Amino acid sequence: MIGRFAKDIGIDLGTANTLVYVRGRGIVIDEPTVLARDQETKSIFAVGNKAKDMVGRTPGNIIAIRPLRDGVIADFDTTERLLKDFLTKANRRWGWIRPRVIVSVPSGVTEVEKRAVIDAAISAGAKDARVIEEPMAAAIGAGLPVQEPTGNMIVDIGGGTTEVAVISLGGIVSHRSIRIAGDEMDEALIQYIRRHYNLLIGERTAEEIKKQIGTACPLEVELSMEIRGRDLVTGLPKTVTITSEEVREAFAEPIAAIIDAVKYTLEQTPPELAADIMDRGIMMAGGGSLLNGLDTLIADETGMPVHLTEDPLTAVVIGAGLALDHFEYLQRIMVGPK
């Protein structure tokens, strides 16, 4: 009876955003992976959207914390608190029943890091917790035939990590996980503006610039945008205009690292599977894949067709949700308690 009412939950525990999928209901939560904590009382002030709004705007005693760094848990206690809050929201209707949870993790994490995620989920209220590697979840969410004996290549660019993998027969054949993704692009942009304009901007401004005029390829008509920050010489607020060409220059290094990861993975792929990828193309997912022109640049660099998933931002959590629907069938590609 309890098993019939229990709502299994899939979680994309990302560096930038956490998405929660409830079996039978779909995606119910899509909020930033941020908490605001009072340093004096150590109490949690806000979680998710409310905490994100406070980034860069809090008084001295309240700090905004991102408990994950580069896709892995950097602060166990706050991660547990975050998961507890999201699980409570997602499981509100049947709060007295502990759900079964699948959490996505980067493919490059260690067994210790996987154990930390499982422990955090169980401590947050899960009855049973397993982890599924992000590229596998993204491939399932993108609708790739991961169980067939054909090569499927997925490039998942998130906030903290870029996951590149070739999948066949329900397993990852070759993969590359690098801790360079959307956050590193933001940081590269912050440093570029600091060097060239003596202007200090925050993470929120950098992310907004990336969304508005960020590009990986030259545009026919370059875009521009006014940005505000603090002048490092005078200490006063200042406004400057930055162009998409300058943003592209700032992004050059992290984008080159992502392309190198794609090429490395292709080099490690058996010839038969590489031929399949040449026919089927490379599938891209994750928020970073939405950068204007990035798919075109990867296609030019690899000589292979590149496609975006229908909804890059939700591919991983949908994949985790589909794994819930076929739990027994997909059990061998998930990792659980030893």
Summary of the structure (lengths in Angstrom):
residues: 338
radius of gyration: 20.6
end to end distance: 27.6
largest distance: 67.8
contacts: 1218
relative contact order: 0.15
helix: 40%
strand: 28%
